[in-house]
Amino acid sequence: MIVLLHSLAMSGELWRPLADRLDGPVVAMDARGHGRSAWDGSAFTVEDLAADVAALIEARADGPVAVGGMSMGGCVAIALAGTRPELVSRLFLADTTANYGPGRVTTWAERAGKAIREPRDRQLAFQLDRWFSPEFVEREPAEVKRVSALFLATNARAHAQACLALGAFDGTGLLPRITAPTLVVVGEHDYATPVAMARTLADGIPNATLTVLGNARHFSVFEAPGALDQAAGFLS
């Protein structure tokens, strides 16, 4: 089984282009309050989301599984692989980090407030500029529309709570505990989780390699030519 974990304010449907390339059972989970996932409105952490994934794997798989996570989903994957390494056979981390750096609590609290205050359509321009290069937006309008619709459909309160969870997360100490072969990828022009953050992951995880995807931003796997095929080959 392959488990895919989506980015902030998205849903498992984000991974459709990758899931269609994979053989065998694929579970693209919806995090709490995202997509079709239930949520009681209470606070949650990245570690709580990782525990949700662990419970799913234990319930539905006979052994360790391949896990892929992007952005927020990558943080969750790090928390899972670092605390429950026996559940993860391969790890794919895209445009993510173990720690958003100094000031992360304040920065993410501000983003949480914005997620609540501003209508979702008014937040979209900021998000698109982070996700994709202008060239990709012009070249692939259907894909941009697909991803944008997922963002617009996300519960604003769940989005805000996820922001707070990311601000509180520090998985740096978990990196040496990850035993799965790991592929780290990052967009060359990703300014949400820059190349330096990806390099920290690759250096800190014992059996990891790093690929920098040229001319791509935060959703590099969807933007860079061949990146989805590379991810599929690794996870399979």
N, C-alpha and C positions, 0 to 999 in steps of 0.2 A: 504494500500500500504506500502511496505517496500523499503526504499531507502538505497543503499549500496555505500560507497565512498572509492575509492581505495587508495593505498599508492603511494609514489613518483615514477615517471617514470614507471608507470604501466597503466592499463586501467580497466574499469569495468569488463572485462573478467576475471580478477584475482579472482573475487568472484564466479566463476562458481560452484565450489564444494559446497559452501554455498547456492547459489541460487537454486540449484537442490534439496536441503533439505527443502525449504520453500514452504508453501502453499499460494495461492493468488498472486496478482500482485507484481512483484519485478522489480525495476529499479536500475540497476547498472550503475551509471553515469560515463561518461568519463569527467575528468576535462579539462579545456581549453588546447588545444594543445596535449592532450593525447588521445590515441585510435582514435576514429572517430570524436572527438569533434573539431569543427572549432576554430581557433585562429588567430587574426589579427597581432600577433607579438608584441603587446604592453605589457607593464608591468602589472602584476596583483598581488593582495595580497590574503592572505587566506580569508580575509573578502569578497573580490570579488567572490571567489569560493563559499563561503557560500551564497552570494546573488544569485548566479546561481541556487543553490539547492533550495532556498526559492522560486524562480520564478517557478521552475519546480513543486514543491509541490502545489503551489497556482493554477497552470494551470491544474494539473492532479488529484488532490485529493480533496475530499469533506470536509476533516477535517485533524487533525494532523495525522502524520504517524510515524512508527517506523524507526529509522535511525541507521545504523551501519557504523562505520568508522575505518579504520586501518591506523596507522602511519600518513602520510599527511592527509588522509581522516578523521582520528580522530580529527586532528586540525580543519579541516573544519566543522566537526560535532559539536565540542565545540563552534566554532564561531556562527554556526547556532542556536544551542540550547540555547546559552547565550544571543543572540540578538533577536531571534524570538521564544521564548519558546512555544508560542501557536501553532506552526507548528509541534512540536515533542512530540509524545506520549510515546515512549520508546527510550532509547539511549544505544547503544552498542559501547564501545570504546576499541579497541585492540591495544596494543603496541604503545602508543601515549603519547602526553604531551601537556600541555598548554603553555609551555615555555622551550626552549632548553638550557636555562641557560646562565651564563656569557660567553661572547665571542662568542655567537651564530651568531651574524652578520658577524664577520670575518670568522668563521668556515664555515658557509654556503656560503659565497662569494667564498671561496676557492673551495668548492665543485661545485659551479656553473661554475667556470673557468675550472675545470677538466671535467665537463660534456660536455663542448664545445671542449676542446683541444684534449681529448683522444678518439680514436675510441671506439665505444660502446663495442665491444667484449673484449677490453683490460680493461674495467671497470668491467667486469662481476665477476672476481674472488673476488674483494673487496666486491661486493654486495652479492654474494653467502655466503661469510663468515659471513656477518651480518644477512642474512635472515634465514639460516638453520644451524643446527649442522652438523658436518661431518658424524655422524651416519645416519642422515636423508638423506643426499645427496647420501650416498651409498645405503640406503634401498629403496628410492623412486626416482629412476632416471627419471621416466616419469613425475612426478610432478615437479621436478627441471627443466627439459627441458621445460615444459609448461610455467613456471613462467619466466625462462630466455628468452624465445622467446618474451614475452610481453615487457620485458625491452629492448631488442635489437631493437624492432620495434618502440620505443618511440622517438619522435622528440627531438633531443639534445638541441635545443634552448628552447623548452618548459620545459624540464627537468631543465635546468639552471635557468629559470625564477621562477620555482617552488621552487628551492633551496633558491633563494633570498627571496621569500615570506615566507618560513619557518623561515629564519633567522630573519625576521622582526616581526614575530608573537609573541604576548604575550596575551594569553587569561586567565591569572590567575584571573583577576578581574571579568571575566564572570562566573566563576564556581558557585558562590552562587546564580546566577540568573537562573541556570538550574533547571527546575521543573520536568522534566521527570524522572521516575525510570530509574536508570542507572546501567549497568554492565560494570565494568572495568576489562579487562584481560591483562596479560602481561606474557611473557616468563621468566622463572627463570633466564635464561642466556642471556636475551636481553641486549646487551650493546649499542644499538642505542637509545632506550628509556628505561632505567633501571627500576627495580621494584620501586625504590624511586620516580620516576616520576609518576608512576601509583598510588602509595600510596597518593601522593599529590592530584591527581584527585579525588580519592575515598574519601579523607578527606574533600576536598573543595566543592564537589557536595552534596547538602543536602540529596538526597535519592539514595545513591550509595553504591554498594558492590564491593569488589575486589577479583579476583581469580588469583592466581599465578600458571601458568602452568609449571610443572616440566620438566626439561631437554629440554627446547625449547628456541629458539632465537627469532629474531625480527618478523618473520612470524609465531608466536606461534600457531595461530588458525589453520594453515594448518599442523603444525608439531605435536602438542600434541594430543595423542589419546583422542577421545571424545569431543574435543574442538568445532568442527563444529556443532555437535549435541547440545551442550550446547548453542552455539550462536543461532542456529535455534529455539530452545525451548524458549529462552528469547525473540527473536524478534517476534515470532509468538504469 
